[in-house]
Amino acid sequence: MTGAEELEIFARIGGQRFEAYLDKELVSTTKYLTQATEPLQIYRAQGKALFIEEMKKLLAASKK
């Protein structure tokens, strides 16, 4: 999938409710990350946080 196709998709689904959902998930993931004690838990939480950040960047880019 090209970058332009990704932006088109996010322009269609973008909205305040989806952004609020991503924000809520990021807070939850950050809390989980700070409490994780096992390396595997930390890696998973880091991956989820990075994925959420990427989704937020795509939403922001689709608004321009």
The first five atom37 places (N, CA, C, CB, O) and aatype in JSON, in Angstrom:
{
  "aatype": [12, 16, 7, 0, 6, 6, 10, 6, 9, 13, 0, 1, 9, 7, 7, 5, 1, 13, 6, 0, 18, 10, 3, 11, 6, 10, 19, 15, 16, 16, 11, 18, 10, 16, 5, 0, 16, 6, 14, 10, 5, 9, 18, 1, 0, 5, 7, 11, 0, 10, 13, 9, 6, 6, 12, 11, 11, 10, 10, 0, 0, 15, 11, 11],
  "atom_mask": [
    [1, 1, 1, 1, 1],
    [1, 1, 1, 1, 1],
    [1, 1, 1, 0, 1],
    [1, 1, 1, 1, 1],
    [1, 1, 1, 1, 1],
    [1, 1, 1, 1, 1],
    [1, 1, 1, 1, 1],
    [1, 1, 1, 1, 1],
    [1, 1, 1, 1, 1],
    [1, 1, 1, 1, 1],
    [1, 1, 1, 1, 1],
    [1, 1, 1, 1, 1],
    [1, 1, 1, 1, 1],
    [1, 1, 1, 0, 1],
    [1, 1, 1, 0, 1],
    [1, 1, 1, 1, 1],
    [1, 1, 1, 1, 1],
    [1, 1, 1, 1, 1],
    [1, 1, 1, 1, 1],
    [1, 1, 1, 1, 1],
    [1, 1, 1, 1, 1],
    [1, 1, 1, 1, 1],
    [1, 1, 1, 1, 1],
    [1, 1, 1, 1, 1],
    [1, 1, 1, 1, 1],
    [1, 1, 1, 1, 1],
    [1, 1, 1, 1, 1],
    [1, 1, 1, 1, 1],
    [1, 1, 1, 1, 1],
    [1, 1, 1, 1, 1],
    [1, 1, 1, 1, 1],
    [1, 1, 1, 1, 1],
    [1, 1, 1, 1, 1],
    [1, 1, 1, 1, 1],
    [1, 1, 1, 1, 1],
    [1, 1, 1, 1, 1],
    [1, 1, 1, 1, 1],
    [1, 1, 1, 1, 1],
    [1, 1, 1, 1, 1],
    [1, 1, 1, 1, 1],
    [1, 1, 1, 1, 1],
    [1, 1, 1, 1, 1],
    [1, 1, 1, 1, 1],
    [1, 1, 1, 1, 1],
    [1, 1, 1, 1, 1],
    [1, 1, 1, 1, 1],
    [1, 1, 1, 0, 1],
    [1, 1, 1, 1, 1],
    [1, 1, 1, 1, 1],
    [1, 1, 1, 1, 1],
    [1, 1, 1, 1, 1],
    [1, 1, 1, 1, 1],
    [1, 1, 1, 1, 1],
    [1, 1, 1, 1, 1],
    [1, 1, 1, 1, 1],
    [1, 1, 1, 1, 1],
    [1, 1, 1, 1, 1],
    [1, 1, 1, 1, 1],
    [1, 1, 1, 1, 1],
    [1, 1, 1, 1, 1],
    [1, 1, 1, 1, 1],
    [1, 1, 1, 1, 1],
    [1, 1, 1, 1, 1],
    [1, 1, 1, 1, 1]
  ],
  "atom_positions": [
    [[0.85, -1.16, 0.0], [0.0, 0.0, 0.0], [0.9, 1.23, 0.0], [-0.97, -0.01, 1.23], [1.87, 1.31, 0.76]],
    [[0.59, 2.16, -0.83], [1.39, 3.38, -0.91], [0.99, 4.37, 0.18], [1.24, 4.02, -2.3], [-0.06, 4.24, 0.8]],
    [[1.85, 5.35, 0.38], [1.55, 6.39, 1.37], [0.29, 7.15, 1.04], [0.0, 0.0, 0.0], [-0.48, 7.49, 1.94]],
    [[0.07, 7.42, -0.23], [-1.13, 8.14, -0.64], [-2.39, 7.34, -0.34], [-1.06, 8.49, -2.13], [-3.41, 7.89, 0.06]],
    [[-2.31, 6.03, -0.55], [-3.46, 5.17, -0.26], [-3.75, 5.13, 1.24], [-3.21, 3.74, -0.79], [-4.9, 5.15, 1.66]],
    [[-2.68, 5.1, 2.04], [-2.86, 5.12, 3.49], [-3.53, 6.41, 3.94], [-1.51, 4.95, 4.21], [-4.46, 6.39, 4.76]],
    [[-3.07, 7.53, 3.4], [-3.65, 8.81, 3.77], [-5.12, 8.9, 3.38], [-2.88, 9.95, 3.13], [-5.93, 9.46, 4.11]],
    [[-5.46, 8.33, 2.22], [-6.86, 8.34, 1.78], [-7.73, 7.54, 2.75], [-6.99, 7.76, 0.36], [-8.83, 7.97, 3.1]],
    [[-7.24, 6.4, 3.18], [-7.99, 5.57, 4.13], [-8.18, 6.31, 5.44], [-7.27, 4.23, 4.37], [-9.28, 6.33, 6.0]],
    [[-7.12, 6.93, 5.95], [-7.22, 7.62, 7.22], [-8.05, 8.89, 7.12], [-5.84, 7.96, 7.74], [-8.65, 9.32, 8.1]],
    [[-8.09, 9.48, 5.96], [-8.96, 10.64, 5.77], [-10.43, 10.22, 5.87], [-8.68, 11.31, 4.4], [-11.27, 10.98, 6.34]],
    [[-10.72, 9.0, 5.43], [-12.1, 8.51, 5.48], [-12.52, 8.13, 6.9], [-12.27, 7.31, 4.57], [-13.66, 8.39, 7.3]],
    [[-11.61, 7.5, 7.66], [-11.99, 7.04, 8.99], [-11.66, 8.04, 10.08], [-11.32, 5.74, 9.29], [-12.1, 7.89, 11.22]],
    [[-10.9, 9.05, 9.74], [-10.49, 10.02, 10.74], [-11.67, 10.72, 11.37], [0.0, 0.0, 0.0], [-12.66, 11.04, 10.71]],
    [[-11.57, 10.95, 12.61], [-12.61, 11.64, 13.33], [-12.21, 11.8, 14.78], [0.0, 0.0, 0.0], [-11.27, 11.17, 15.25]],
    [[-12.94, 12.63, 15.46], [-12.6, 12.9, 16.85], [-12.76, 11.67, 17.73], [-13.45, 14.03, 17.38], [-12.0, 11.48, 18.67]],
    [[-13.74, 10.84, 17.43], [-13.95, 9.63, 18.25], [-12.79, 8.66, 18.09], [-15.26, 8.94, 17.87], [-12.35, 8.05, 19.07]],
    [[-12.29, 8.51, 16.88], [-11.17, 7.6, 16.64], [-9.9, 8.14, 17.3], [-10.95, 7.38, 15.13], [-9.12, 7.38, 17.88]],
    [[-9.69, 9.44, 17.19], [-8.54, 10.06, 17.83], [-8.62, 9.92, 19.35], [-8.43, 11.54, 17.44], [-7.61, 9.64, 20.01]],
    [[-9.8, 10.1, 19.91], [-9.99, 9.94, 21.35], [-9.71, 8.5, 21.76], [-11.41, 10.35, 21.75], [-9.13, 8.25, 22.82]],
    [[-10.13, 7.56, 20.94], [-9.86, 6.15, 21.21], [-8.35, 5.89, 21.22], [-10.54, 5.27, 20.15], [-7.85, 5.22, 22.12]],
    [[-7.64, 6.42, 20.23], [-6.2, 6.23, 20.18], [-5.51, 6.86, 21.38], [-5.64, 6.81, 18.89], [-4.58, 6.29, 21.95]],
    [[-5.96, 8.04, 21.77], [-5.4, 8.7, 22.95], [-5.6, 7.85, 24.2], [-6.04, 10.1, 23.14], [-4.69, 7.69, 25.01]],
    [[-6.8, 7.31, 24.35], [-7.11, 6.47, 25.51], [-6.24, 5.2, 25.51], [-8.6, 6.08, 25.51], [-5.73, 4.8, 26.56]],
    [[-6.08, 4.6, 24.36], [-5.24, 3.41, 24.25], [-3.78, 3.71, 24.54], [-5.38, 2.8, 22.87], [-3.09, 2.9, 25.15]],
    [[-3.31, 4.86, 24.12], [-1.93, 5.24, 24.37], [-1.69, 5.45, 25.87], [-1.57, 6.52, 23.59], [-0.66, 5.04, 26.4]],
    [[-2.64, 6.08, 26.54], [-2.52, 6.26, 27.99], [-2.49, 4.9, 28.68], [-3.69, 7.13, 28.55], [-1.66, 4.67, 29.56]],
    [[-3.37, 4.02, 28.29], [-3.43, 2.69, 28.87], [-2.13, 1.91, 28.62], [-4.63, 1.91, 28.32], [-1.61, 1.25, 29.51]],
    [[-1.63, 2.0, 27.41], [-0.4, 1.3, 27.05], [0.8, 1.86, 27.8], [-0.16, 1.38, 25.54], [1.67, 1.11, 28.23]],
    [[0.85, 3.17, 27.95], [1.94, 3.8, 28.69], [1.92, 3.37, 30.14], [1.85, 5.32, 28.58], [2.97, 3.1, 30.73]],
    [[0.73, 3.31, 30.72], [0.6, 2.86, 32.11], [1.08, 1.42, 32.23], [-0.86, 2.98, 32.59], [1.81, 1.08, 33.16]],
    [[0.67, 0.58, 31.31], [1.09, -0.82, 31.3], [2.6, -0.92, 31.15], [0.39, -1.6, 30.16], [3.25, -1.72, 31.83]],
    [[3.17, -0.11, 30.27], [4.61, -0.13, 30.02], [5.4, 0.25, 31.26], [4.95, 0.82, 28.88], [6.43, -0.36, 31.54]],
    [[4.92, 1.22, 32.0], [5.65, 1.66, 33.19], [5.58, 0.64, 34.32], [5.12, 2.99, 33.66], [6.41, 0.66, 35.23]],
    [[4.59, -0.25, 34.26], [4.44, -1.26, 35.31], [4.97, -2.63, 34.92], [3.0, -1.37, 35.69], [5.07, -3.52, 35.76]],
    [[5.32, -2.8, 33.67], [5.77, -4.11, 33.18], [7.12, -4.48, 33.81], [5.89, -4.1, 31.64], [7.99, -3.63, 33.99]],
    [[7.25, -5.74, 34.12], [8.5, -6.22, 34.73], [9.23, -7.24, 33.85], [8.21, -6.83, 36.08], [10.44, -7.41, 33.99]],
    [[8.53, -7.89, 32.98], [9.13, -8.89, 32.1], [9.51, -8.25, 30.76], [8.16, -10.08, 31.88], [8.76, -7.43, 30.23]],
    [[10.66, -8.62, 30.21], [11.08, -8.06, 28.93], [10.04, -8.22, 27.81], [12.37, -8.7, 28.49], [9.84, -7.31, 27.02]],
    [[9.38, -9.37, 27.75], [8.38, -9.6, 26.71], [7.2, -8.63, 26.85], [7.87, -11.04, 26.77], [6.69, -8.13, 25.85]],
    [[6.78, -8.37, 28.08], [5.71, -7.4, 28.32], [6.13, -6.01, 27.85], [5.32, -7.36, 29.81], [5.35, -5.28, 27.25]],
    [[7.37, -5.65, 28.14], [7.89, -4.34, 27.74], [7.93, -4.22, 26.23], [9.29, -4.1, 28.34], [7.52, -3.2, 25.67]],
    [[8.42, -5.25, 25.55], [8.51, -5.22, 24.09], [7.14, -5.1, 23.45], [9.2, -6.48, 23.57], [6.96, -4.34, 22.49]],
    [[6.18, -5.83, 23.97], [4.82, -5.76, 23.42], [4.2, -4.38, 23.62], [3.92, -6.83, 24.08], [3.58, -3.82, 22.71]],
    [[4.38, -3.83, 24.81], [3.83, -2.5, 25.08], [4.52, -1.44, 24.23], [3.98, -2.16, 26.58], [3.86, -0.52, 23.74]],
    [[5.82, -1.56, 24.04], [6.53, -0.62, 23.17], [6.01, -0.71, 21.74], [8.04, -0.89, 23.21], [5.8, 0.32, 21.09]],
    [[5.82, -1.92, 21.26], [5.3, -2.1, 19.9], [3.92, -1.51, 19.74], [0.0, 0.0, 0.0], [3.63, -0.87, 18.73]],
    [[3.07, -1.72, 20.73], [1.72, -1.16, 20.67], [1.76, 0.36, 20.69], [0.87, -1.68, 21.84], [1.04, 1.02, 19.93]],
    [[2.6, 0.93, 21.55], [2.72, 2.38, 21.62], [3.22, 2.96, 20.31], [3.66, 2.79, 22.77], [2.72, 3.99, 19.84]],
    [[4.21, 2.31, 19.7], [4.72, 2.78, 18.41], [3.65, 2.71, 17.33], [5.96, 1.96, 17.99], [3.54, 3.6, 16.49]],
    [[2.86, 1.64, 17.35], [1.78, 1.49, 16.38], [0.74, 2.59, 16.54], [1.12, 0.12, 16.52], [0.28, 3.17, 15.56]],
    [[0.36, 2.87, 17.78], [-0.62, 3.93, 18.04], [-0.08, 5.28, 17.58], [-0.97, 3.98, 19.53], [-0.81, 6.07, 16.98]],
    [[1.19, 5.55, 17.86], [1.79, 6.82, 17.43], [1.77, 6.93, 15.9], [3.24, 6.93, 17.95], [1.52, 8.01, 15.37]],
    [[2.03, 5.83, 15.21], [2.0, 5.85, 13.75], [0.59, 6.13, 13.24], [2.5, 4.51, 13.18], [0.43, 6.89, 12.28]],
    [[-0.41, 5.55, 13.87], [-1.8, 5.81, 13.48], [-2.15, 7.29, 13.69], [-2.77, 4.92, 14.29], [-2.82, 7.9, 12.86]],
    [[-1.69, 7.85, 14.8], [-1.95, 9.27, 15.07], [-1.26, 10.16, 14.05], [-1.48, 9.63, 16.48], [-1.83, 11.18, 13.65]],
    [[-0.06, 9.8, 13.63], [0.65, 10.57, 12.6], [-0.1, 10.52, 11.27], [2.08, 10.06, 12.43], [-0.22, 11.53, 10.58]],
    [[-0.59, 9.34, 10.92], [-1.34, 9.21, 9.67], [-2.64, 10.01, 9.72], [-1.64, 7.72, 9.39], [-3.02, 10.62, 8.72]],
    [[-3.31, 10.02, 10.86], [-4.53, 10.83, 11.0], [-4.21, 12.3, 10.84], [-5.19, 10.57, 12.36], [-4.95, 13.03, 10.17]],
    [[-3.13, 12.75, 11.46], [-2.75, 14.16, 11.36], [-2.4, 14.53, 9.92], [-1.57, 14.46, 12.3], [-2.77, 15.59, 9.43]],
    [[-1.68, 13.64, 9.26], [-1.28, 13.91, 7.88], [-2.49, 13.92, 6.94], [-0.27, 12.87, 7.4], [-2.51, 14.66, 5.96]],
    [[-3.48, 13.11, 7.24], [-4.66, 13.04, 6.36], [-5.52, 14.29, 6.47], [-5.51, 11.81, 6.68], [-6.34, 14.55, 5.59]],
    [[-5.35, 15.07, 7.54], [-6.12, 16.3, 7.71], [-5.56, 17.45, 6.9], [-6.16, 16.68, 9.16], [-6.25, 18.45, 6.67]],
    [[-4.33, 17.32, 6.47], [-3.68, 18.43, 5.73], [-4.04, 18.41, 4.26], [-2.17, 18.35, 5.87], [-3.59, 19.26, 3.5]]
  ]
}
